[in-house]
Amino acid sequence: MVIKAVSEAVSKAVSKAVSKAVNSDIEAGTEVRGACADLPELLVLQAASLDNPPARHTPQTSKMANNQAFESAITVTPVDSHRYTAMLDDAWCIGTVPHGGYSTAVLHRLATTHFALTHPTQYPSEPATPISMQLVFLRRTGAGPAVLTVRDTKLGARTSTIHVTLAQASEKKKGELEDKIAGYVTVSPASAEEGITAPTAWSLHPPPPAGSGAGGTVDLGKLGLSGRDGAWTRIEPPFSEFRRAAQQTEIFGRDPATAGKGPRVVDQWARFRPGGNADARWTDEAVVYLADMFPMALDGFDTMGEEEAGSEQGAKFWYPTVTLNLDVKKRLPTPGPRWLYSRVQTRAVRDGRTDLDVVVLDEEGDVVLLSTQVGLVVSASRNIGKRAMKQKL
């Protein structure tokens, strides 16, 4: 009874804050944060009301201060057992729209938080982490508060699947929320993944650009210090003010002078730089952001657009994600690696729609993540337009 009463009280408080924010000029985020201020104590009260309170796993997060800018940006706050709030950060946007990989990282954190708080006994020995995500980006999101909802679709011994939505204020229907992103996340604890492991003889084809090391390997120490190694060089992402999310990584790739033009196979090494911190490390959440971060591939589309539309300065195109599928092959250690490699490939660009396949490897050459997505190639004005991105719930 105590749990039910507390949950209802929290829901009413947040609903009141949401309603007030929708129908006034105040910042919704302040209202929601105020309504949720006592949530930690309420959750403790819920646990204390049980005769045998279960052990609760802490969501798998990076405790390193070096990643604090990212950790703050993907914070998920519980409202009740299946509702949460988040504050999408402008620093992780493309134009006025939060970067798709960043939004995916928020939903990754949602999944780990949900199982830690709502299903702590489902996997009692260790945290459950996402092994697969299938997301549909229904409408453009905006920097500001968001409501995250979870529906338990299947709770199993080895894997569990939840349906997730990220909702924000409707741009067309004042005072209403609408789903912006929806999809499924499948989680599993590492110890539950048992079965055969077999070599497949898979390798990158064509091989990546050569570095200065034996057999063409890249000397990452040299690359990081000098910005060059063999055919590799530090890349300055184009239109960085528009593509602010790209400023959170340091990208190295083939020298553009020898890379050719247009969509192609793109190879990159990347270091995580949230908030400009040079000591940050890649984490499980950060790698799903990386799966959607490939400025050199987008630069190929920009080059084609310049040839077609003239030499007008500024970002001409926006590349919103329509669908994104992630297959997580390897959990990252703590602390995570400094470097990750990505191979990005586009097979066809037709009628403003493109495909993108991404393979992420670690320094040992192990596959960390596979990603496929459908994206659009549209005018940058579709991102900004006359939109006033002061999002309210």
ABEGO torsion letter per residue (X at the ends): XAAAAAAAAAAAAAAAAAAAAAABABBAAAAAAAAAAAAAAAAAAAAAABABBBBBBBBBBBABAAAAAAAAAABBBBABAABBBBBBBAAABBEABBBAAAAAAAAAAAAAAAAAAABAAABAABBBBBABBBBBBABBBBBEBBBBBBBBABBBAABBBBBBBBBBBBAABBGBBBBABBEBBBBBBAAABBEBBBBAGBBBOBBBBBBABBGGBBBAAAAAAAGBBEABBBBBBBGAAABAAAAABBBBBBBAAAAEBEBBBBBBBBBBBBGGBAABBBBAAAAAAAAABBAAAAAAAAAAAAAAAEABBEBABBBBBABBBBBBABBBBOBBBABBBBBBBBABBBGGBBBBBBBBBBAAGBBABBBBBBBBBBBAAAAAEABBBBBBX
